[in-house]
Amino acid sequence: MPECDSALECEGEGLLCEEHSCAACNEDSQCEQYGSFGRDVCVMGSCEECKAPSDCPAETPWCVGWRCIQCRTNDDCASHNCNKARGRCEK
């Protein structure tokens, strides 16, 4: 994230200047505007999908790289293979 001394320097990059870095958030409640897109937790100044598996819905139960994914290995998929790049069970 870009460096800053005040929030005015963060226009277009984030809403806040936290510890000399532009940030979109410093707490989860600031991410609620993104909730419909699934990015409703604050992780290191960015609004992301998850911090832990408990933040993820049942259909995408794994939290990897701050995103909720369907699978990590083929064992996570009932009858398909896991596309690890997408985190999805596919034929």
C-alpha positions, 0 to 999 in steps of 0.5 A, a space after each residue: 500500500 502507498 505511504 502516507 502522512 494523512 488520509 488526504 494522500 490516500 484518495 483512490 487508494 483507501 480511506 485511512 492513513 494507518 501507520 504511514 500506509 493507506 488502508 481501506 480499513 482497520 476494523 471489520 465493520 468498515 468492510 460491510 459495504 463490500 459484504 455482498 461481494 464477500 469481502 467483509 473482514 479487515 485483513 492488514 488494511 484490506 477488505 477480504 473474504 476471510 481470516 479463518 474458515 469460520 468466516 466462510 459459507 458451507 459451500 466454500 469452507 476453506 480460507 486460503 490466501 484471505 479467500 473462501 475456496 471449495 477445495 484444497 485437495 482432491 480429497 475435499 471434492 466428493 466426485 470431482 478433482 480440485 482445481 487448486 488454482 481456482 479452489 473449485 471442484 471441477 470435472 
